[in-house]
Amino acid sequence: MASLTTERLLLCPYTKADLDDLMSLCSDPLVQPLVIHDDVAPRSPKFRDRLHLSMERAAFAVIIRLRSTGEFMGQAMITVTNTKKFLEGSFAICLLPRFWNNGYGTEATHYMVDYSFRWFDLQKISLMVLSSNLRAITVYQKIGFRIEGRKWRFRWMSGRWDDIFLMCIPYEEWAARESQWTLGADAIYHHIRPCSLCSPVFRPHYYLHSDYYQ
């Protein structure tokens, strides 16, 4: 199956063979406290099943690998909901700690947000992040996300309460920045053919461009 590429990363289709790497990622003691919807606790077989389903059901789910070596780095996904008025995407990303602070998260987030706005007809992409996760907040703000709400006292951790920021980037704000954003050369190929990383639910969208590749 084909992968998408950025300058330094491979965004690969998820398969069940990736579950061991994903379990190691989600069990990392530095990563666990940053995962919004899960308690900090040993991971069970049920968690493994839930992890598999979340990757399978996402509209756009990728395994992130280092382009130079193919080494596993983490995962990212866009899930899509229909609000009756428009389609909204929900973004999540998680990297192993040894890859933090090198711009990899920014590179992957930038690509996936750009790609999703271009090809999924989304009107908004949202995310949730713990208020203590200043590294991630900085990345999201760099891409163009802004804080639209705050859920107070979400989790008691390390002797204090942690809040959640709700962040979003509307289509109009992305479009205003579009001229500053670029895609990898190989992405043009995927823009005119169904992408193997995307849920089959969204693949018919690509066939609107069938005149380009017949």
C-alpha positions as semicolon CSV with decimal commas, in nm:
position;residue;x (nm);y (nm);z (nm)
1;M;0,000;0,000;0,000
2;A;0,123;0,347;-0,087
3;S;0,236;0,598;0,175
4;L;0,224;0,976;0,171
5;T;0,548;1,161;0,230
6;T;0,658;1,489;0,379
7;E;1,013;1,620;0,388
8;R;1,118;1,382;0,668
9;L;0,821;1,154;0,731
10;L;0,627;0,863;0,586
11;L;0,253;0,861;0,658
12;C;0,168;0,494;0,613
13;P;-0,163;0,306;0,606
14;Y;-0,251;0,137;0,934
15;T;-0,255;-0,245;0,949
16;K;-0,302;-0,488;1,238
17;A;0,073;-0,553;1,225
18;D;0,118;-0,201;1,372
19;L;-0,072;-0,283;1,692
20;D;0,235;-0,386;1,893
21;D;0,403;-0,054;1,815
22;L;0,085;0,136;1,899
23;M;0,048;-0,047;2,229
24;S;0,407;0,042;2,318
25;L;0,337;0,404;2,228
26;C;0,022;0,425;2,439
27;S;0,192;0,246;2,730
28;D;0,489;0,484;2,743
29;P;0,493;0,655;3,088
30;L;0,553;0,996;2,929
31;V;0,280;0,953;2,669
32;Q;0,006;0,806;2,890
33;P;-0,066;1,125;3,090
34;L;-0,117;1,318;2,764
35;V;-0,380;1,084;2,618
36;I;-0,702;1,273;2,683
37;H;-0,962;1,000;2,719
38;D;-0,765;0,729;2,902
39;D;-0,659;0,678;3,259
40;V;-0,292;0,633;3,342
41;A;-0,290;0,256;3,395
42;P;-0,151;-0,066;3,243
43;R;-0,303;-0,138;2,904
44;S;-0,534;-0,440;2,879
45;P;-0,627;-0,661;2,580
46;K;-0,955;-0,467;2,563
47;F;-0,756;-0,150;2,511
48;R;-0,575;-0,319;2,221
49;D;-0,911;-0,398;2,059
50;R;-1,033;-0,043;2,116
51;L;-0,716;0,097;1,965
52;H;-0,762;-0,118;1,655
53;L;-1,123;-0,004;1,612
54;S;-1,035;0,362;1,648
55;M;-0,774;0,336;1,372
56;E;-1,007;0,136;1,148
57;R;-1,298;0,375;1,189
58;A;-1,106;0,699;1,136
59;A;-1,159;0,870;0,802
60;F;-0,783;0,927;0,771
61;A;-0,549;0,727;0,998
62;V;-0,173;0,698;0,954
63;I;0,128;0,535;1,109
64;I;0,408;0,789;1,119
65;R;0,755;0,662;1,027
66;L;1,090;0,828;0,981
67;R;1,142;0,859;0,607
68;S;1,517;0,793;0,620
69;T;1,493;0,466;0,816
70;G;1,129;0,353;0,823
71;E;1,140;0,358;1,204
72;F;0,804;0,373;1,387
73;M;0,745;0,718;1,538
74;G;0,375;0,735;1,625
75;Q;0,029;0,776;1,481
76;A;-0,223;1,040;1,380
77;M;-0,585;1,041;1,268
78;I;-0,875;1,251;1,150
79;T;-1,224;1,135;1,243
80;V;-1,519;1,301;1,073
81;T;-1,862;1,380;1,214
82;N;-2,164;1,525;1,040
83;T;-2,312;1,811;1,244
84;K;-2,614;1,828;1,005
85;K;-2,487;2,166;0,888
86;F;-2,138;2,064;0,779
87;L;-1,863;1,804;0,811
88;E;-1,624;1,853;1,102
89;G;-1,296;1,672;1,150
90;S;-1,139;1,581;1,485
91;F;-0,759;1,557;1,487
92;A;-0,531;1,357;1,718
93;I;-0,158;1,282;1,704
94;C;0,083;1,094;1,930
95;L;0,460;1,051;1,895
96;L;0,718;0,856;2,094
97;P;0,905;1,089;2,334
98;R;1,241;1,041;2,161
99;F;1,097;1,220;1,859
100;W;0,967;1,521;2,051
101;N;1,117;1,869;2,004
102;N;1,237;1,810;1,647
103;G;0,946;1,957;1,451
104;Y;0,809;1,617;1,348
105;G;0,472;1,679;1,511
106;T;0,438;2,012;1,333
107;E;0,531;1,853;1,000
108;A;0,277;1,570;1,032
109;T;-0,001;1,792;1,168
110;H;0,051;2,053;0,898
111;Y;0,027;1,791;0,624
112;M;-0,280;1,611;0,759
113;V;-0,476;1,931;0,823
114;D;-0,396;2,062;0,476
115;Y;-0,477;1,730;0,311
116;S;-0,806;1,689;0,499
117;F;-0,933;2,038;0,417
118;R;-0,849;1,989;0,051
119;W;-1,010;1,650;-0,001
120;F;-1,271;1,579;0,267
121;D;-1,485;1,892;0,225
122;L;-1,445;1,974;0,594
123;Q;-1,560;2,310;0,726
124;K;-1,372;2,283;1,054
125;I;-1,104;2,073;1,222
126;S;-1,103;2,054;1,600
127;L;-0,893;1,893;1,871
128;M;-0,862;1,866;2,248
129;V;-0,539;1,916;2,441
130;L;-0,452;1,927;2,810
131;S;-0,371;2,279;2,927
132;S;-0,040;2,155;3,072
133;N;0,076;2,021;2,733
134;L;0,241;2,344;2,625
135;R;0,453;2,168;2,360
136;A;0,146;2,047;2,173
137;I;-0,041;2,377;2,213
138;T;0,253;2,560;2,054
139;V;0,249;2,318;1,758
140;Y;-0,124;2,358;1,703
141;Q;-0,109;2,737;1,722
142;K;0,175;2,736;1,470
143;I;-0,050;2,549;1,226
144;G;-0,336;2,794;1,280
145;F;-0,550;2,636;1,551
146;R;-0,693;2,872;1,809
147;I;-0,848;2,812;2,149
148;E;-1,228;2,824;2,134
149;G;-1,314;2,688;2,476
150;R;-1,187;2,545;2,803
151;K;-1,316;2,261;3,019
152;W;-1,206;2,329;3,373
153;R;-1,081;2,063;3,616
154;F;-1,087;1,776;3,369
155;R;-0,827;1,554;3,537
156;W;-0,649;1,538;3,872
157;M;-0,286;1,462;3,798
158;S;0,042;1,507;3,986
159;G;-0,127;1,683;4,276
160;R;-0,325;1,938;4,076
161;W;-0,615;1,980;3,836
162;D;-0,551;1,989;3,464
163;D;-0,793;2,158;3,223
164;I;-0,868;2,083;2,859
165;F;-0,843;2,337;2,581
166;L;-1,077;2,297;2,286
167;M;-0,897;2,421;1,974
168;C;-1,011;2,455;1,615
169;I;-0,923;2,590;1,273
170;P;-1,220;2,680;1,048
171;Y;-1,201;2,626;0,674
172;E;-1,204;3,001;0,607
173;E;-0,896;3,059;0,822
174;W;-0,716;2,768;0,660
175;A;-0,802;2,901;0,314
176;A;-0,659;3,240;0,407
177;R;-0,329;3,070;0,493
178;E;-0,336;2,828;0,199
179;S;-0,084;3,015;-0,013
180;Q;0,174;2,962;0,264
181;W;0,124;2,586;0,272
182;T;0,267;2,330;0,031
183;L;0,223;1,957;-0,020
184;G;0,479;1,691;-0,101
185;A;0,519;1,617;-0,471
186;D;0,389;1,263;-0,436
187;A;0,069;1,395;-0,275
188;I;-0,040;1,524;-0,615
189;Y;-0,060;1,161;-0,727
190;H;-0,290;1,079;-0,438
191;H;-0,505;1,383;-0,507
192;I;-0,613;1,235;-0,841
193;R;-0,643;0,873;-0,732
194;P;-0,818;0,716;-0,432
195;C;-0,581;0,723;-0,133
196;S;-0,521;0,391;0,044
197;L;-0,487;0,571;0,379
198;C;-0,844;0,700;0,369
199;S;-1,159;0,524;0,480
200;P;-1,358;0,374;0,188
201;V;-1,644;0,600;0,298
202;F;-1,451;0,897;0,166
203;R;-1,295;0,744;-0,144
204;P;-1,589;0,831;-0,375
205;H;-1,493;1,195;-0,323
206;Y;-1,182;1,129;-0,529
207;Y;-1,380;0,989;-0,819
208;L;-1,513;1,337;-0,879
209;H;-1,173;1,388;-1,039
210;S;-1,187;1,077;-1,256
211;D;-1,141;1,277;-1,575
212;Y;-0,784;1,343;-1,466
213;Y;-0,671;0,982;-1,458
214;Q;-0,873;0,791;-1,717
